[in-house]
């Protein structure tokens, strides 16, 4: 499988946004980060292979699931971190 390439700053920005979503105390607090992350993810997704784009989508959805006051918050954060790891493993930093 060939690895996709992203600039270090772009990868960091996406991961930071996803972290902000997952760690938000409320769904409302996560909303502004979700909107921006959705925009950024859509912009880079078109430059990624299908597998990597899918891993990014999984990480994004897991971050949204973990946001706010949710049941089993730690388990959802663990799932999110696992999905984010899978995504970042597909990326070569340039």
JOTAHU-V262151 format. One record per residue. RES is the residue in three letters. PSI is psi in degrees with one decimal (* if undefined). NEAR is the number of other ideal C-beta (glycine too) atoms within 12 Angstrom. Layout:
((RES	PSI	NEAR) (RES	PSI	NEAR))
This chain:
((UNK	129.8	11) (UNK	145.4	12) (UNK	144.3	18) (UNK	156.8	29) (UNK	137.2	18) (UNK	149.2	29) (UNK	146.5	16) (UNK	-41.9	15) (UNK	-35.3	14) (UNK	-45.2	24) (UNK	-42.9	30) (UNK	-42.8	17) (UNK	-44.3	22) (UNK	-47.7	37) (UNK	-39.8	32) (UNK	-41.2	20) (UNK	-44.0	33) (UNK	-39.3	42) (UNK	-43.1	26) (UNK	-39.0	27) (UNK	-53.4	39) (UNK	-35.8	38) (UNK	0.9	24) (UNK	139.7	29) (UNK	-28.4	17) (UNK	158.5	15) (UNK	-34.6	20) (UNK	-40.9	14) (UNK	-31.9	17) (UNK	-22.8	31) (UNK	-44.7	18) (UNK	-36.1	18) (UNK	-37.0	32) (UNK	-45.0	28) (UNK	-47.3	18) (UNK	-42.7	21) (UNK	-39.5	35) (UNK	-44.7	25) (UNK	-50.3	17) (UNK	-43.9	29) (UNK	-42.7	37) (UNK	-35.9	18) (UNK	-35.9	18) (UNK	-24.1	30) (UNK	-34.3	26) (UNK	-16.6	14) (UNK	2.5	20) (UNK	153.7	28) (UNK	163.7	21) (UNK	-43.3	16) (UNK	-46.8	20) (UNK	-40.8	31) (UNK	-37.9	24) (UNK	-42.0	20) (UNK	-37.9	31) (UNK	-43.4	41) (UNK	-41.1	26) (UNK	-42.9	26) (UNK	-42.9	38) (UNK	-47.3	38) (UNK	-38.5	26) (UNK	-37.0	30) (UNK	-43.6	40) (UNK	-40.7	31) (UNK	-34.1	28) (UNK	-13.6	36) (UNK	151.4	33) (UNK	-167.7	24) (UNK	98.0	15) (UNK	154.5	24) (UNK	140.8	10) (UNK	44.2	13) (UNK	-47.0	19) (UNK	-40.8	14) (UNK	-40.5	15) (UNK	-35.3	25) (UNK	-38.6	25) (UNK	-42.9	17) (UNK	-45.0	24) (UNK	-48.5	35) (UNK	-36.7	24) (UNK	-44.2	21) (UNK	-39.3	30) (UNK	-40.6	34) (UNK	-45.8	19) (UNK	-41.2	21) (UNK	-50.0	36) (UNK	-26.6	27) (UNK	-19.5	20) (UNK	-7.9	28) (UNK	135.3	32) (UNK	125.7	18) (UNK	132.2	17) (UNK	*	13))
